[in-house]
Amino acid sequence: MTDTGAGLSAGQADEHKARGKIGAVWWQGLRSAFLLRPDWRELPSGPSVIGSLVLGTILARILFDRLQVVGPARFYWAAVLNGWFGLAVTIWICWMLVPRRREDAVREPATATALLAVFIAQILTFEIVSGLAFVPLVRSVHYLATPAGWWVWWGLAMIVIGWYAVAQLGLVWRSGTPGVRPRLVASLLLMGTLALELSHPPARYWYADAPLSAEASEPALFRLTQEALEAQSQTLQAKLRDVAASQPGHVNFYAITFAPYADEDVFRRESDLVAKLMQDRFGAAGRTIQLVNNRNTVREWPWATPLNLKRAIQRMALAMNHDQDVLFLHLTSHGARNGELSAEFWPLQVDPLTPAMLRGWLDEAGIRYRVISVSACYSGSWTEPLAGPDTLVMTAADADHTSYGCGSRSPLTYFGKAMFDEQLRHTWSFEQAHAAARTAIEQREREAGKRDGYSNPQIRVGAGIREKLAVFEAERAGSVVAQAAKRAAPAGP
């Protein structure tokens, strides 16, 4: 006879036993996360244990993602698809590491299911540890916006990634598998999967429902709908159609700004600043197109895609006088050492832009006089491919250094602020402005504690474009003098 008052029912006993199994596996995953050798002997594992650990990992990610968003947030169900490729690779590795004959094992070997369970338990441990470390930092938006905060975030991220990689490799090499080859292959697969996940960050589970401010907001999710696609087509056609014709007898500036990285509002702000400067100070009103990837400008400006940039260049070429006018291009995004300009607008797939692509489109369009500004890390790699007698190329950094100020909460990049928000408001000379901006940027980077060296902005000026810009500067200076004299003249009777 069962004593239901003092004992456990059969179902309760099974549940208690299952919780004990999960706790035992998680304890070994915790040990392995801190680089201790796990104990495989009679380690409980099975579909229910592995499934519970996978579910726990997903729930931990959902929780910590939500805690990192300040204010109202919207859940993104498609993020549930994250991580399954990595899990499939891990299952394959666990099967590969199991000795085909138990007597071949160097030590007491792990079974495939036990090894998989400890792998997942280890991942769960890192989700909890990294979540507890990053949530307070991310929510401290004002501190994170400072250079010191950025370096703390970056350093902490490097520590967690390195620790995770070492712990994963430790499991592989302590699995009890004989021989070096299978463990080496497993190690390469694990590190390759980790590199892939770092280079292509997955979608988040939570996105801000509405930006809190321009300086301290979590990027909200862009919804790719039929309405958005149709509006984009109309917006692009309208902007291309409205480009004004060249004014005879004057050097006219035509301007295109290109900001393809949607996850950082700093690039949208810089695009807007540069476009307004070109319109107000360089006379490009009616001859300016902004190409921007940002959820807040979907109905205002065409998307910053390579195809749209090519179309904008072609339209400018039709409107310009090729012997008289100048095309100004400002590109602002993250940059890579290989010369690619980063592009991101999830879920829209946007290809990166390269110097060769841009040079080819400009040559094909027949645009002679060019001023090209590239605000990105390692942007000095764009100088040589774009240089020419009728081209001015200026960059925010050389080919070996990062630029500064491209964080999500930066008001402007250091290059954009010094060059366009400060120096070009007082001169029409790009060479003079660039020289002064270099000095300001070097001082600000030193004060901010930039550790990888001075960004070292570059400029290359061809003889033909220098002569054309001198004519333009004389025209603008003469126009300002004439307008001042007109305002000072006494009114007629």
PyMOL commands that set and color helices and strands:
alter all, ss='L'
color gray80, all
select helices_A, chain A and resi 10-33+47-67+77-81+84-97+102-104+112-139+141-144+147-173+181-199+226-241+265-281+295-297+306-319+355-365+379-386+414-425+430-448+463-488
alter helices_A, ss='H'
color red, helices_A
select strands_A, chain A and resi 73-75+206-208+253-259+288-292+326-332+369-375+391-395+458-461
alter strands_A, ss='S'
color yellow, strands_A
deselect
rebuild
show_as cartoon
